[in-house]
Amino acid sequence: MRAAADEFGLLVITEALGVEQLELAVNYADIIQIGSRNMQHFPLLWAVGELDKPVLLKRGFMSTLNEWLSAAEHIASRGNSNIILCERGIRGFDTATRNVLDTNAIALIKQTTHFPIIADPSHATGRSDLVLPAARASLAAGADGLLVEFHPDPQAALSDGDQSLPLATLPDFVEQTRRIALAMGRLIS
C-alpha cells in the first residue's frame, strides 16, 4: 500500500486495533485510524495521542456525542490534536439499514468543535443504493469529507460488497457530491 500510495501521490490510512500494532502502522501510514469498536480503547487513544501523525477517530456505533468527543480529548490530552472525526452511523432499532447516519451530529460537531469531521455513508447505510443520498445529506450537514467504498465488481468483493459502489459510478458520484458542496459554499477536491 505504501509503494502504491507513493507512486500515485496518495495518503495511506490504516487502522490500528491495539497499541502493539502502532509501531508497524506508523512506519507505513500517513493517518492512523481508530475504528468504532476501539473508540474507547483508552491505552490505544493515549498511544496515538503521543504520535506525530493525524488520527481518524470513528464514532462508536453505540456512543453518544459526549463519549465520542471525550475519546478525542483523550488523544489530545497526550499532545496530538491533529484529529479527524468520522461519523459512521450509530445503532438504531430499524433493520432496514445497518446503522443510522447521524447528520445532526455532523452539524453539531461543526458548531461546537474545531475538529474536522468526515462521514462514512458506506458503513452507516450498509446499502449501496443509499450511499449517495447519505453522502449528499452529510455534505449538506457540514461534513468536511466523505469516506466511501468503491469496488470494480462489488458482487465479487471479499468484504463489504453490499455497501460498495461500482467503480464505474465514481465520476457521477463526484459530480453529484461536488454540486452539493458548491451549494453549501465549499469545494470538493
C-alpha positions in Angstrom: 0.0 0.0 0.0 2.8 2.4 0.8 4.5 1.9 -2.5 1.2 2.3 -4.5 0.4 5.5 -2.5 3.8 6.9 -3.1 3.6 6.1 -6.9 0.3 7.9 -7.2 0.7 10.7 -4.7 -1.9 9.3 -2.2 -2.0 9.0 1.5 -2.3 5.7 3.4 -4.8 5.4 6.2 -4.7 2.2 8.2 -6.5 1.0 11.3 -4.6 0.1 14.5 -6.6 -2.4 16.6 -4.2 -2.2 19.5 -1.1 -0.5 20.9 1.1 -3.4 19.8 0.3 -2.6 16.1 1.1 1.1 16.2 4.9 0.8 15.6 4.3 -1.1 12.3 1.3 1.1 11.3 3.4 4.3 11.9 6.1 3.1 9.6 3.7 2.8 6.6 0.6 5.0 7.3 0.1 8.8 7.0 -3.0 8.7 9.1 -3.8 6.2 11.9 -7.5 5.1 12.1 -9.2 4.2 15.4 -12.3 2.2 14.4 -15.6 2.4 16.0 -15.1 -0.7 18.2 -11.9 0.8 19.6 -13.2 4.3 20.2 -13.0 3.8 24.0 -9.8 1.7 24.0 -8.0 4.2 26.2 -4.5 2.8 26.1 -4.7 3.0 22.3 -6.1 6.5 22.4 -3.3 7.6 24.7 -0.7 5.9 22.5 -1.9 7.7 19.3 -2.0 10.9 21.3 1.7 10.6 21.7 2.3 10.2 17.9 3.1 12.9 15.4 0.5 11.5 13.0 -3.1 12.5 12.2 -5.7 10.3 13.8 -9.0 9.4 12.2 -11.4 8.6 15.1 -14.6 6.8 14.1 -17.6 7.2 16.4 -18.6 4.1 18.2 -21.9 2.7 16.9 -23.4 2.9 20.4 -21.7 6.1 21.6 -23.1 9.4 22.5 -21.6 12.6 21.1 -20.1 13.4 24.5 -18.4 9.9 24.7 -17.0 10.4 21.2 -15.7 13.9 21.9 -14.3 12.6 25.2 -12.4 10.0 23.2 -10.9 12.7 21.1 -9.9 14.6 24.2 -8.1 11.5 25.5 -6.0 11.7 22.3 -5.5 15.4 22.5 -4.5 15.2 26.2 -1.3 13.4 25.2 -0.3 16.2 22.8 -1.8 15.2 19.5 -4.7 17.5 18.5 -4.5 16.5 14.8 -7.7 14.5 15.0 -10.3 13.9 12.3 -13.7 12.7 13.5 -15.7 10.2 11.4 -19.4 9.8 11.7 -20.1 6.2 10.5 -23.6 5.7 11.9 -25.0 4.7 15.2 -27.1 1.7 16.1 -30.9 2.2 15.7 -33.8 -0.1 16.2 -34.8 -0.4 12.5 -33.1 -3.1 10.5 -33.7 -1.5 7.0 -30.2 -0.1 7.2 -27.1 -1.2 9.1 -26.9 2.0 11.2 -28.4 5.5 11.4 -26.2 8.1 9.9 -26.4 11.0 12.4 -26.3 14.1 10.3 -27.4 16.1 13.4 -24.1 15.1 14.9 -22.2 16.4 11.9 -23.9 19.8 12.2 -23.3 19.9 15.9 -19.7 18.9 15.7 -19.1 21.7 13.1 -20.7 24.2 15.5 -19.1 23.2 18.7 -15.6 21.9 18.0 -12.5 22.8 15.9 -12.1 19.2 14.7 -12.7 18.4 11.1 -15.4 15.8 10.5 -16.0 13.3 7.7 -18.9 10.9 7.1 -18.8 7.3 6.2 -22.1 6.7 4.4 -21.0 3.2 3.2 -20.7 1.8 6.7 -23.6 3.8 8.0 -26.2 2.6 5.5 -24.7 -0.8 4.6 -26.5 -0.5 1.3 -25.0 0.8 -1.9 -28.3 2.3 -3.1 -28.3 4.6 -0.1 -24.7 5.7 -0.1 -25.1 8.6 -2.5 -28.2 10.1 -0.8 -26.5 9.7 2.6 -23.3 11.3 1.2 -25.2 14.3 -0.1 -27.0 14.7 3.3 -23.7 14.6 5.1 -22.2 17.3 3.0 -25.3 19.4 3.4 -25.0 19.0 7.2 -21.4 20.3 7.0 -19.2 17.3 6.6 -15.6 18.2 5.6 -15.2 15.0 3.6 -16.5 11.5 2.8 -15.2 8.0 3.2 -16.9 5.9 0.5 -16.3 2.4 -0.6 -16.0 1.7 -4.4 -15.1 -1.6 -6.0 -14.6 -2.7 -9.6 -17.1 -5.5 -9.1 -19.0 -5.2 -5.7 -20.7 -8.6 -6.1 -17.2 -10.2 -6.1 -15.9 -8.1 -3.2 -14.4 -10.2 -0.4 -16.0 -7.9 2.2 -18.5 -5.1 2.3 -19.8 -5.7 -1.3 -23.3 -4.7 -0.3 -22.2 -1.2 0.6 -19.7 -0.7 -2.1 -20.5 1.3 -5.2 -19.3 0.2 -8.6 -16.1 1.9 -9.6 -17.7 3.0 -12.9 -20.1 5.2 -10.9 -17.2 7.3 -9.3 -17.3 10.2 -11.8 -21.1 10.6 -11.3 -20.7 10.3 -7.5 -18.0 13.0 -7.5 -20.1 15.3 -9.7 -23.3 14.9 -7.6 -21.4 15.5 -4.3 -19.5 18.4 -5.8 -22.8 20.1 -6.6 -24.0 19.8 -3.0 -20.7 21.1 -1.7 -20.9 24.1 -4.1 -24.4 24.8 -3.0 -23.0 24.9 0.6 -20.2 27.3 -0.4 -17.5 24.7 -0.3 -15.3 22.8 -2.8 -14.5 19.1 -3.2 -11.1 18.3 -4.4 
